[in-house]
């Protein structure tokens, strides 16, 4: 007997699902395929035919849900940014649970945030590039950026007695922006990588943690 296991477009397989469930499954494959193509290319340089082939759906079914490729990509990137924000929140909770002082908090945060950016660099790079000409996506990205600032400040300000000087919030804000600028360069987010010389990024992150800690603790 021929098998259709693993072939969701086979008529016999589709017949096992109610129409609404088949439509939902098709949409999920559409979204997953678009996400995979963005992650593979590191950009949106692919066609809806590529999405259809990767997701085992028809181009027509894509147009039934999305009037354009832009709308599909915006939807997928918005979902991905929401997912990344949720992962960031979990990372923040982990750091707060593990850190017993400011030095540990800074080091753990840089390590956790670095892993988060590394795992999602291609998605983030695509979102940043599109945000330059997509107002809706730009607004979502800005909101997430502000959330990242607040999350980092929450970690640093958990140890206020260790932050030197009266301007603790301002220093926590600057520390985050220094960390993001350095890590963003590492993963080519918003800027090209430093190609002038080879950098041991693992060692660099440790030095970055020490530099940020010294800045936070310094009492002018």
C-alpha positions in Angstrom: 0.0 0.0 0.0 1.5 3.4 -0.9 2.3 5.6 2.0 1.5 9.3 2.3 3.1 9.7 5.8 5.0 13.0 5.9 3.3 14.3 2.7 0.7 16.8 4.0 -0.3 17.8 0.5 -1.3 14.2 -0.5 -5.1 14.1 -0.9 -5.4 11.1 1.4 -3.5 12.9 4.1 -5.5 16.1 3.7 -8.7 14.1 3.9 -7.9 13.2 7.5 -8.0 16.9 8.5 -11.1 19.1 8.7 -10.9 22.0 6.2 -10.0 24.5 9.0 -7.2 22.4 10.3 -5.8 21.8 6.8 -5.8 25.6 6.2 -4.1 26.2 9.5 -1.4 23.5 8.7 -0.8 25.0 5.3 -0.4 28.5 6.8 2.0 27.2 9.5 4.2 25.6 6.7 4.0 28.9 4.8 5.3 30.8 7.8 7.9 28.2 8.7 9.2 28.1 5.1 9.6 31.9 5.0 11.4 31.9 8.3 13.8 29.1 7.1 14.5 31.0 3.8 15.3 34.2 5.7 17.6 32.4 8.0 19.3 30.6 5.1 19.8 33.7 2.9 20.3 36.2 5.7 18.0 38.4 3.7 14.6 38.5 1.9 16.3 37.7 -1.5 13.9 34.9 -2.5 10.6 34.5 -4.3 7.2 33.3 -3.3 7.8 30.3 -5.5 10.7 29.5 -3.2 8.3 29.8 -0.3 5.8 27.5 -2.0 8.3 24.9 -2.8 9.9 24.9 0.7 6.5 24.9 2.5 4.8 22.5 0.1 2.0 24.9 -0.6 0.8 26.6 -3.8 1.7 30.2 -4.7 -2.0 30.8 -5.0 -2.6 29.7 -1.4 0.0 32.3 -0.3 -1.8 35.1 -2.2 -5.1 34.0 -0.6 -3.6 35.1 2.8 -1.1 37.7 1.8 -1.5 40.3 -0.9 2.3 40.6 -1.4 5.6 39.1 -0.5 6.3 42.2 1.6 3.2 41.5 3.8 4.2 37.9 4.3 7.8 38.8 5.2 6.6 41.6 7.6 4.3 39.1 9.3 7.1 36.5 9.7 9.6 39.0 10.9 7.1 40.4 13.4 6.5 36.9 14.8 10.2 36.3 15.0 10.8 39.6 16.8 8.1 38.6 19.3 9.8 35.2 19.8 13.2 36.8 20.3 11.7 39.2 22.9 10.3 36.3 24.8 13.7 34.5 24.7 15.4 37.7 25.9 13.0 37.9 28.9 13.8 34.4 29.8 17.6 35.2 29.6 17.1 38.2 31.8 15.3 36.1 34.4 18.2 33.6 34.3 20.8 36.3 34.9 18.8 37.8 37.8 18.5 34.4 39.4 22.2 33.5 39.0 24.0 36.8 39.7 25.0 37.7 43.2 26.8 40.9 42.4 27.3 43.5 39.6 30.4 41.8 38.2 28.5 38.5 37.8 25.5 40.3 36.4 27.4 42.1 33.7 29.4 39.0 32.6 26.3 36.8 32.6 24.3 39.4 30.7 27.0 39.9 28.0 27.3 36.1 27.6 23.5 35.6 27.4 22.8 38.5 25.2 25.7 37.5 22.9 24.2 34.0 22.5 20.8 35.5 21.8 22.1 37.8 19.1 24.3 35.0 17.6 21.4 32.6 17.3 19.2 35.2 15.6 21.7 37.3 13.7 20.3 36.5 10.2 16.7 37.2 11.2 17.7 40.4 13.0 19.9 41.6 10.1 17.0 41.1 7.7 14.6 42.9 10.0 17.0 45.9 10.4 17.5 46.2 6.7 13.8 46.1 5.9 13.0 48.5 8.8 14.8 51.2 6.8 11.9 51.4 4.4 9.1 49.6 6.3 7.5 51.9 8.9 5.4 49.2 10.5 8.4 46.9 11.0 10.5 49.9 12.1 8.0 50.7 14.9 8.1 47.1 16.1 11.9 47.1 16.1 12.1 50.3 18.0 9.7 49.0 20.6 11.8 45.9 21.0 15.0 48.0 21.2 13.5 50.0 24.1 12.5 46.8 25.8 16.1 45.5 25.5 17.4 48.8 27.1 14.9 48.4 30.0 15.8 44.7 30.4 19.5 45.4 30.7 19.0 48.3 33.0 16.9 46.1 35.2 19.9 43.8 35.6 22.4 46.5 36.3 20.1 48.4 38.7 19.5 45.3 40.7 22.8 46.2 42.4 22.5 50.0 42.9 24.9 50.1 45.8 27.7 48.9 43.4 27.1 51.6 40.8 29.3 54.7 41.4 27.9 58.2 41.5 24.3 59.5 41.6 23.4 59.0 37.9 22.8 55.3 38.2 20.1 55.0 35.5 22.1 57.0 33.0 25.1 54.8 33.5 23.1 51.6 33.2 21.6 53.0 29.9 25.1 53.8 28.5 26.5 50.4 29.6 23.8 48.7 27.6 24.4 50.8 24.5 28.1 50.1 24.7 27.4 46.3 25.0 24.9 46.4 22.1 27.3 48.4 19.8 30.1 45.9 20.4 28.0 42.8 20.0 26.1 44.1 17.0 29.5 44.7 15.3 30.5 41.1 16.1 27.4 39.7 14.3 27.2 42.3 11.6 24.0 43.9 12.8 23.7 47.4 11.3 27.4 47.5 10.4 30.0 45.4 8.7 32.3 43.2 10.6 35.7 44.5 11.5 37.8 43.0 8.7 41.0 44.9 9.5 42.3 42.2 11.9 41.2 39.0 13.4 39.5 39.3 16.8 39.0 36.6 19.5 35.4 37.5 20.2 35.2 35.2 23.3 38.1 37.0 24.9 36.7 40.3 23.7 33.4 39.7 25.5 35.3 39.1 28.8 37.2 42.4 28.3 34.0 44.1 27.4 32.5 42.9 30.7 35.4 44.3 32.7 35.3 47.6 30.8 31.5 48.0 31.5 31.9 47.0 35.1 34.7 49.6 35.6 32.5 52.2 34.0 29.5 51.3 36.2 31.5 51.2 39.4 33.5 54.4 38.8 32.4 57.3 41.0 33.3 60.6 39.2 
